[in-house]
Amino acid sequence: MFLTKNFLAVVRAISTGGSSRYYCALAVGPPVGRLKKFGVDLTAEIEELKEEVPCAPLRDDLMIQAAQVFKKSALELGYNWQKVNKFIYQDKCRKECDLVGM
């Protein structure tokens, strides 16, 4: 993370699929079990965040066609494909919008 002189945080994800977590609003939780080993318990904070911020899998009608084809192919090949939670106000989304529909 880089912090500008105006205190704007700039994040760069470096991992396989890392950037998609940010660009597609994926809501992947922290490693609670690993953190508890070091005496850090974020359980209460996670629950508080879930009450304040929308966090749910994307509705089927908001998935773009490419994502639907990917899902169908993965399931046909026997993969355990599942939707992940997203930080999105889905009631404000447009159908077939490629900003979050993946």
URHU-V346975 format. One record per backbone hydrogen bond with DSSP energy under -1.0 kcal/mol. NH is the residue of the N-H (numbers start at 1). CO is the residue of the C=O. E is the energy in kcal/mol with one decimal. If there is no record, write none. Layout:
NH/CO/E ; NH/CO/E
//
This chain:
2/10/-2.7 ; 4/8/-2.1 ; 7/4/-2.0 ; 10/2/-3.1 ; 18/15/-1.8 ; 23/19/-2.6 ; 24/20/-2.4 ; 25/22/-1.1 ; 26/21/-1.4 ; 27/85/-3.2 ; 32/30/-2.1 ; 35/31/-2.3 ; 36/32/-2.2 ; 38/35/-1.5 ; 39/36/-1.9 ; 40/35/-2.1 ; 46/42/-2.6 ; 47/43/-2.2 ; 48/44/-2.2 ; 49/45/-2.3 ; 50/46/-2.2 ; 51/47/-1.2 ; 52/48/-1.2 ; 53/49/-2.6 ; 56/86/-1.5 ; 62/59/-1.6 ; 63/60/-1.2 ; 64/101/-2.3 ; 68/64/-1.8 ; 69/65/-2.4 ; 70/66/-2.2 ; 71/67/-2.5 ; 72/68/-2.4 ; 73/69/-2.5 ; 74/70/-2.5 ; 75/71/-2.4 ; 76/72/-2.3 ; 77/73/-1.8 ; 78/75/-1.3 ; 79/74/-2.5 ; 81/79/-1.8 ; 86/56/-1.8 ; 87/25/-2.5 ; 88/86/-1.5 ; 90/88/-1.4 ; 92/89/-2.0 ; 93/90/-1.2 ; 97/94/-1.1
//
